[in-house]
Amino acid sequence: MYIDGQTDLRPDFRLSRSTVAKLIHVLRTPFDHGWGLEVEVLVYLFWLASATSYVVVSRGFSIPRSTVFDIVHRMSDKVLSLKNRTIKFPSLVDIPDIAAGFQRLSGSPALQNVVGSIDGCHIRIKSPGAHAHCYFNRKLFYSIQLQAMCDHQGLFIDIFTGYPGSVHDARVLRNCPLYVQGLYPPEGYCIVGDGGYPCMSRPIALVTPYREPVANMMVARFNRHHAKARSVIERAFGIMKTRWRAIFFKALEVKPAFATKVVACCTILDNVCLQNGDSMEPSEDALGSDDTGQMQPDLQSAPGPYRAAGACVLLALVAPPLSLTHHQVSPGLNVRSLT
């Protein structure tokens, strides 16, 4: 299929032919050996697209099962090596364009300083055996968590994955480098999240909707505009789940530590596709959230910034952005593995 140069690869590999060619190009190194990079990339993509057993993949490619295992794990590490090139915070030059994009999405000048949308996603895994209760989430299945943030186009700009499914979204946020180091957004801007997160101004500016039931029409109108801006991350998750249906619609039968790598690779490959114009519309079932987002934030043990009044953040939105000339934004992708 690949060698004939014409067959559509998306049904079996979930990437267009041009995206596969670009991926092979960016992964190529002078030290490649073995079966050849083209074969190994195709084996890895087929495994991701089907999430089937190593035995089935080995039969499809007529190579030993142990070789498929080695290829899948080796290619996961190679794809992860692309993280700083594909998933990174936008440059200061791009920040105003992203803010304008979110304002268009929200349809309100009250959200003119939004430069990111953050949310969490549960990825099903098989019961890990040891400490299985830690991975059993409130939706009654075993999972690891993916916290991701995207820009107005649905491009992932930060991910943090690997926490067990029983951990609250607010606690995941509190332990990620994005929060601990205050990496993003720049001063004068904010990000938006659902009701599972606390509204805060420090160490990162995060705006959440007013709690239901709303007090008046003004609050309800703000929540509607906020939801329009925030929904881009749900769409980004929907596209990722649609592209890698076999990964996200059944339990991953790998160890949690490797499942963390697989999920991170899926986000990286999604960015590669988006940057290559390889778009895909999310299916309706993929857009269905696995988290209501209406849980009360875990405030009992929260530090001071979690208890900051949301009004302070909202008031800052109507002020013009501060100068970013001397502000440094550290790029990076944060992948946390729990062994």
Secondary structure, DSSP 4 states (H G I P E B T S, - for coil): --TTS-S--HHHHSS-HHHHHHHHHHH--TT--TT-HHHHHHHHHHHHHH---HHHHHHHHT--HHHHHHHHHHHHHHHHTTHHHHS-PPPTTTHHHHHHHHHHHHT-GGGTTEEEEEEEEEEEB---STTHHHHB-TTSSBEEEEEEEE-TTS-EEEEEEEEETTS-HHHHHHHSHHHHTT-SSPTT-EEE--TTS--B-SSS-EE-PPPSSPSSHHHHHHHHHHHHHHHHHHHHHHHHHHHTHHHHSS-B-S-HHHHHHHHHHHHHHHHHHHHTT---PPPHHHHS-SS-S-SPP--TT--GGGGS-HHHHHHHHTSPPPP-TT-------EE----
